[in-house]
Amino acid sequence: MDILVCVALAGGILALLTTLGGAQEVGSRSAGYDLARSECSACHAIEPDAPVSPNPDAPPFSEVAANPQMTEMALAVWFRSPHETMPNFVIAPDESSDLIAYILGLRTP
């Protein structure tokens, strides 16, 4: 692997860890809901009581939240990884934090 690629990758991971590492509150749930409603709801069911997504290949957010492996870090990595079934969606770090706060806020105790 090229040294510049390694340095860039390490820098990106460090920035991500710094962003998520020290925060008690990930982001704004209400801002995350607004983002989900405007950008995600065409494919994903974003409401807590919506069991089926408009796109059958897109999991409902409540299902994503119920998965115990979907931590703040896992969701942050998920948002930055390409997926064949998802459009190339670029999300700013603060928007990512807001969306993570909304999704994780859907977890039931």
Phi, psi and omega in degrees: 000136179299140183299324179293323177295317179298316180295317179296318179296315179298320178296319178295318179295317179298318178296319179295315179296321178295319180296317185267335190296315188263359187270133172286306179264125184296310183191199181264117178299319182292321176293324177296320177297315179301318178295316179299319180295319184277328188248337190247338190289345176293332181246321185258144168283119185256344181280147183299332183257012180263105185278345184232132179276153175303323175258116183299341178275351182257118183292144173298146180299327179296327177290319177298315181296326182287343180284114183296343178281348180273085177270178175304313182294316181298318179293320179299317178293319179303316181294335183263002182255139177288146177228137183298325185268359183244140178298159177290094186255113179265125183235132179292153181304320180291324176292323177299316179298320179294316180295321176298317179299319179294311182298311180293335176290346178279351180295139176263140183295000000 
